[in-house]
Amino acid sequence: MKTIYLIRHSAPFIEIENYDDYENVLWNDYNRNMILSSEGEENAKKLCELDELRNLDAVYSADSFRAIGTAKYVAEMNNLKIKLDERINERNLGVKTISELPKNQTITSFSNKDYKFGTGESLNEVDIRFNSFITDLLNDTNSRVALFIHGIIMMSFLQNNTEFFFDGRNMKLIFNDKEIFNDKMKNPMVFKIDYDANEIINIEFIDYEKK
């Protein structure tokens, strides 16, 4: 048995004047450098109240400041160093600025996972690198691992492994005929994925706000 926790980074983010016109600043800089506000830090700390996130064997994070800033509390609680791996980083959108993206780009990406814009990644390409990382996790000796990642890569994984419905705001997930989530995306949010013999046997949404 192996358990992997998929954890979307916390929010909201502190306002930085340089990024007021976020649609027209350099996206890669904005995306990587966005940091948590004091409220976002408090929400990240609340994850430590989850007994599920104790006694972990490893903590991984995407390389953005907001993902690492969310991961640090759980890592310190478990006396672990945060590990980085480029395979779990945010999707490369292939644009210099957000204003270059077509309308409904996110919905289009989930309805056609080969869709990509410019030099960016399709969700199928994101899945390939993320699944490579998951395969390596399943083959190592760690039994309980937390991944602090971004919403799109998390949703794409869930789409591949559940009955998935997304209208651009709300997401509904069904696994083994049981509804496990039906709400808008949140920051942070936690999904528990249980594996047996490298097969998913359970997917569960863990609401940190109710613990």
GULO-899075 format. One record per residue: residue in one letter; x, y, z of N, C-alpha, C in turn. Coordinates in pm, whole numbers, plus 32768, in hexadecimal, padded with zeros to 4 digits. Example, Ala and Ser with C-alpha at 12.3 -4.5 7.8 and 13.67 -1.06 7.14 Angstrom:
<pagus>
a85277DC7830C84CE7E3E830C85287EB6830C s85057F1F82C485577F9682CA850A80038313 
</pagus>
This chain:
<pagus>
m80557F8880008000800080008058807D8000 k803480DC7FAC807C815B7FA8801481CB7F9E t802D82387FE57FD282A97FE3801B83267FB4 i7FE083687F53801583E67F1F7FAC84527F34 y7FD584C07F737F7C85317F897F9B859C7F1F l7F3685BE7ED07F42862B7E707F0A86A87EB1 i7F5E870C7EC27F3787847F0D7F4A88007EB5 r7EDB88417E997EE588C07E4E7F17892C7EAD h7F7089817E7A7FAB89EB7ECC7F418A487F06 s7F678A8E7F6F7F0E8AEA7FB27EFE8B6D7F64 a7EA18BC07F907E878C457F5A7E398C8E7FC8 p7E1F8D0E7FC17E3E8D697F517ECF8D967F55 f7EEE8DEE7EF67F778E1B7EE47F838EAF7F07 i7FF78ED27F3C800E8F5D7F5F80148FB27EDF e7FDD90297EE77FDC90827E71806590C37E61 i809D90B87DEA811E90F47DCA810891597D5A e812E91D57D71810E92407D12814692247C87 n81BB91E77C7F81F891C97BFE819F91707BA8 y814591257BEA80F290C57BA3805F90EF7B9D d804391727BB17FB8919F7BAE7F76917D7B29 d7FBE918E7ABD7F89916E7A387FB790E17A13 y7F88907D7A617FC08FF67A587FAE8FB779CF e7F498FE179847F328FA479007F9D8FCE789B n7FE6903878BA8047906B785980D69071788E v80EF903879048178902B793381AC8FA27908 l822D8F8C791482658F0B78EA822A8E9C7940 w81E28E40790081988DD9794881F38D7E799A n82638D52796382B98CF479AB82EC8D307A2E d830F8DB17A2B833D8DF37AA582CB8E007B09 y82598E2F7AD981E48E427B2F81BA8DBE7B6F n81B38D567B1D81848CD47B4B81E28C997BB4 r82638CA07B9C82C28C617BF982D28CB37C79 n82CB8D377C6E82ED8D8D7CDF82778DB37D37 m81FE8D907D0F81888DB17D5D81948D737DEA i81838DC37E5281958D917EDA81128D997F28 l81088D487F91808F8D427FE1807D8DC08034 s80018DEB80427FE08E5780A07FE18E1E812D s7FCD8E7481917FC98E42821B7F558DE1822D e7EE48DFB81EA7E748D9D81F07E988D1881AF g7EE08D20813D7F0C8CA680FB7F6B8C568152 e7FC38C9B819B801E8C5681F77FCE8C0F8265 e7F698C52829A7F178C1583047ECE8B9B82D0 n7E9A8BA282557E578B2F821B7EB88ABA8208 a7F338AD981E17F998A7181D07FB98A308257 k7FC08A8082C07FDC8A4A83467F6F89EA8374 k7EF28A06834B7E8289B283767E8F89238344 l7EDB890F82D97EF0888782A87F3488308311 c7F80886F83687FC6882383D17F6587EB8439 e7EE8881984367E8487E484927E4C875E8462 l7E6D873883E67E3D86B983AF7E97864783DF d7E5D85EA84297EAA857584557EDE852783DC e7E93852E836D7EBB84E782F37F47851082C4 l7F6E858B82E07FED85BE82AC805F85B28310 r804B8561837680B6854283D580F884BD83AE n817284AC83DA81BC843083C081CE8415832B l81EA847F82E1820784728253829884438240 d82AF840281CF833683D781AC837F843B8154 a8333848C8109837184EE80AE830D855B808E v834285D3807582F2864680498333867F7FCC y82E686867F60831286C07EE282C3873E7EC5 s8301879A7E7882BC88147E5382E1883D7DC5 a8280887A7D8082A088C47D0782FD89377D2D d834089737CCA83A989D37CEB83788A637CFA s82F68A7C7CF982C58B047D0D82C98B287DA1 f82D48BAA7DBC82DD8BD77E46825F8BB27E95 r81E98BBB7E55816E8B9F7E9E815F8B0B7EC0 a81938AB47E6A818E8A247E8981EF8A037EFA i826A8A357EEF82CE8A1D7F5882A08A5C7FDC g82648AD47FD282348B19804A81C48ACE808F t81788A80804581108A2C8080814C89AD80BB a81AC8975807681E888F5809F823B8900811E k82718975813982D6897F81A482A08959822D y82218976824881EA895882CD81DD88C282E3 v81A9887C8281819A87EB828C822387A8828E a828187DD823D830887A4823D834A87B382C6 e8341882A8301837E88408383833B87EC83EF m82B687DC83E7826F8789844982A286F98446 n82C786CB83CF82F7864283BE8390863683C3 n83D286A883DF846486AB83E584A286788362 l846C86AA82F4849A8681826F84C786FA821F k852486E581C58548874C816484EC874180EB i84CA87B480B1847687B6803A84C9878C7FC2 k849487307F7584D587047EFA849187477E82 l84E187707E1F84AD87AB7DA584C2874B7D31 d8461874A7CD6846E86F87C5D842387407BEE e8467875D7B80842B87AE7B1683B2876A7AD6 r83A386E87AEA833286A17AAE82AD86C47AF1 i82B187037B67823487297BA9821D87C07BA6 n826988077B55825988987B4A81D988BD7AFE e81B4893B7B08813F89717AC2814A895C7A2C r80DA895479EB80D589487959811889BF7916 n816889A378B181A28A0C785E81388A3B77FB l810B8AB7780A809F8AEA77B580CF8B14772B g81508B2C771A81848B4E7697816D8BDE766D v815A8C3776CE81438CC476AF819E8D1B7704 k81B68D9476D482018DF4772581A58E387789 t812A8E55776080C98E9677B880448E4D77B0 i7FF58E55781B7F728E14781F7F158E4C77B6 s7F268ECC77927ECE8F0A772F7ED68EC676A7 e7F3F8E78768F7F4D8E32760F7EF48DB67607 l7EC58D8476787E798D0776777DED8D1C763F p7DBA8CBC75F37D318CC375C17CCC8CB97634 k7C548CEA761D7BE98CDD767F7BC68C497690 n7B998C2577067B708B9B77257BE18B367710 q7C5D8B65771E7CCF8B0E770A7CCF8A98776A t7CA58AAE77E77CA68A42784A7C3F89D77829 i7BC48A00780C7B5C899F77EA7B818953776C t7BB6899977087BE18958768B7C4B88EF76A8 s7CA6890D77047D1288B077247CDF882E775F f7C74883577B07C3F87BC77EC7BE4876F778D s7BA887B3772E7B54876B76CD7BA78730765B n7C1E876876447C7A873475DE7D0687377618 k7D3286C7764E7DB086C676987E2B86CC763F d7E1886CC75BC7E8786E5755F7E9687797541 y7E3787CA756D7E398859754F7EAD889E7597 k7EF488F2754F7F588947758D7F6489C7753D f7FA28A29757A7FAD8AAC753B80418AD17531 g80698B0174BC80F38B2C74A981558ABB74C4 t81B88AD77516821F8A74753782008A2B75BA g81848A3775E8815F89FF76688143896A7664 e8117893676D780FA88A876E68065888D76D8 s8043881E769C7FBB87EA76A57FAC87A4772B l7F30878B77547F1E874077D07F4D86B077C3 n7F478679774B7F7F85F37738801685F37753 e805A865D772A80EA866577448106867A77D9 v80B186C8781B80BD86D678AC80A9865078F0 d8044860578C28028858178FC809F852278EE i80E28527787C815284CC786481C084E278CB r81E4856078E38250857979448222855F79D3 f81A4858179F1817385697A78816584D47A94 n813384897A33812683F97A4681AD83B47A52 s821283EA7A0F829A83B67A1E82C983C77AAE f82AB843B7AE782CF84557B73828483F77BD1 i820183E77BBB81B0838F7C0F81E483007C08 t820882D27B90823E824A7B8182BB82387BD4 d8313829C7BD3838B82937C268368828D7CBB l830482DB7CE582DA82D67D7182A6824B7D97 l825882117D3E821E818E7D5B828781217D63 n82F981387D25836380D47D2383CE80EB7D8E d83C181587DDD8425816D7E4683F181347ECB t843B81497F34841981097FB483BF815E800D n83A781DA7FE983538231803C82C082088031 s827D820480A381F181D880A6818E824D80A7 r81B782BF80E0815B833080EF81A283AF80C1 v816F83E9805581B384598014814F84C97FF8 a817785458010812485B97FF1816286087F7E l810F862C7F1D813A867D7EAC80F087027EB0 f813A876F7EB380FF87F57EB1810A882B7E23 i809988347DE08098884E7D50803288B97D2E h801D88CD7CAB7FC189327C7A7F3D88F37C4D g7ED789477C427E5189177C287E4188CC7BA5 i7E7E88FD7B397E6988BF7AB67EA388327AB1 i7F1B88207AE47F5A879B7AE07F0C873A7B3A m7ED8876C7BAB7E86871A7C027E0586F17BBC m7DC187527B7E7D4387367B3A7D5686D57AC6 s7DC386E27A7E7DDB868A7A0D7DEE85FA7A3C f7E3685E97AAA7E4685637AE47DBE852B7B0E l7D6D857C7B507CEA854F7B7D7C8E85307B07 q7C99857E7A9D7C4985627A267C6884D879EE n7CE684B379F47D11843179BE7CE483BB7A14 n7CC283D57A917CAC83667AEE7C2283677B32 t7BCB83C17B077B4383C77B3D7AE383E87ACB e7A6183E17AEA79FE84217A937A0484B67AB3 f7A2585067A507A4F858F7A6779F485EF7A1A f79C486557A62797086BB7A2479A487437A50 f79B7879D79F079EF88217A1079B1888879B2 d797988F379EC79378959799A798489DD7996 g7A0089D979C37A508A5279C87A578A907A52 r79FC8A637AA979FA8A957B3479EB8A227B97 n798589D17B82796A89627BDC799E88DE7BA3 m79CD88887BFC7A0088057BD579B2879A7C22 k798A87327BD9794586C07C17799486427BF8 l79AB85F07C5E79FA85767C5079AD85007C88 i79AD84927C3E797084157C6B79D883A77C5C f79EB835B7CC87A4882EA7CC47A0282707CFC n7A0582027CB079C081877CD9792E81A27CFE d78EC81F17CA8785D82107CB6783E82667D30 k78A282A07D6D788C82F67DE278BD83837DC3 e786683E57DDD788E84707DCA78F084977E38 i796584C47E0F79CB84E87E7379E2857E7E7B f79B485C87E1779C586597E1A796086987DBA n792387067DE578C787517D8F78C287E07DC1 d791E88317D92792C88B97DC5798C89047D6B k79A289827D897A0989CE7D427A9289A87D79 m7AF889BE7D297B8189A47D567BA48A007DCA k7BF589CB7E277C1A8A167E9E7CB28A1D7EAA n7CE18A797EFF7D708A867F1E7D808A927FB5 p7DC28A367FF77DF589B87FC17D8589517FBA m7DA288E07F7D7D47886E7F7E7D9987EE7F79 v7D6287847FB67DAE87097FC87D5E86927F93 f7D9E86427F3E7D6585C37F137DC485527F3D k7D8A84EB7F777DD484757FA17DC284077F39 i7E3183D47F047E2F836C7E9F7E7182F07ED9 d7E2482837EE87E5982067F1C7E7381A57EA9 y7EE981677EAF7F1281067E487F28807F7E88 d7F0580167E3F7F297F8F7E637F5C7F4A7DE5 a7FD77F187DED80177EDB7D7680137F3A7CFF n80307FB97D1C803980227CB67FB480427C72 e7F4680147CAC7EC180347C797E79808C7CDF i7E3280F17CAE7DE681487D087D6D80FB7D3D i7D6380F57DC27CF180AF7DFF7C9281107E45 n7CC0818A7E5E7C6881EC7EA07C9982797E84 i7C3B82D47E6E7C5783637E647BF783AA7EC2 e7C2D84017F147BDC84437F7B7C0284D77F84 f7B9E852D7F8B7BB685BB7FA67BB985D0803C i7C208614806D7C2D863080FB7C1D86C68110 d7BB586EE81547B97877B81697BDB87AA81EA y7C4987F481DA7C94882082507C43888082A6 e7BDF88C3826D7B91892482B77B2F88E18318 k7B16886083067AB88818835C7AFE87C283C3 k7B8587C383C27BCE877184227BE187BA84A5 
</pagus>
